[in-house]
């Protein structure tokens, strides 16, 4: 299986607070070698999360 890892940053800007979350995503290619890649998420690890006051 062909797997890939991505580092993701999520930002939520609300009316009173802003939140930031970092996570590591692992994807696997479920398609055959001769087909167009079809990636699926197989793992998610939350690295760090924070509430920010602006």
C-alpha positions in Angstrom: 0.0 0.0 0.0 1.1 3.5 -0.8 0.7 5.8 2.3 1.3 9.5 2.7 1.5 11.8 5.8 0.2 15.4 5.8 0.5 18.1 8.5 -2.8 20.0 8.8 -3.6 23.3 10.4 -7.2 24.2 11.2 -8.2 27.7 12.1 -11.7 28.6 13.5 -12.4 32.3 13.7 -15.4 33.0 15.9 -17.0 36.1 17.3 -15.2 35.9 20.7 -12.4 33.4 20.3 -10.1 32.0 17.6 -9.0 28.4 17.8 -6.0 26.8 16.1 -5.4 23.0 15.8 -2.5 21.1 14.4 -2.9 17.5 13.3 -1.0 14.8 11.4 -3.1 12.9 8.8 -2.1 9.6 7.3 -3.6 8.6 3.9 -3.5 5.4 1.9 -4.0 4.9 -1.8 -6.7 2.2 -2.3 -6.5 2.3 -6.2 -4.6 -0.3 -8.3 -1.3 0.7 -9.9 -2.9 1.4 -13.3 -5.8 3.4 -11.9 -6.3 7.1 -10.8 -5.2 7.4 -7.1 -8.0 7.1 -4.6 -6.7 8.2 -1.2 -8.5 7.5 2.1 -7.7 8.8 5.6 -6.6 6.0 7.9 -5.2 7.9 10.9 -5.5 11.3 12.5 -3.3 12.5 15.4 -4.1 15.8 17.1 -0.7 17.4 17.8 -1.7 20.7 19.6 -4.7 22.9 20.0 -5.0 26.4 21.4 -7.7 29.1 22.0 -6.5 32.5 21.0 -7.9 35.8 22.3 -7.8 38.6 19.8 
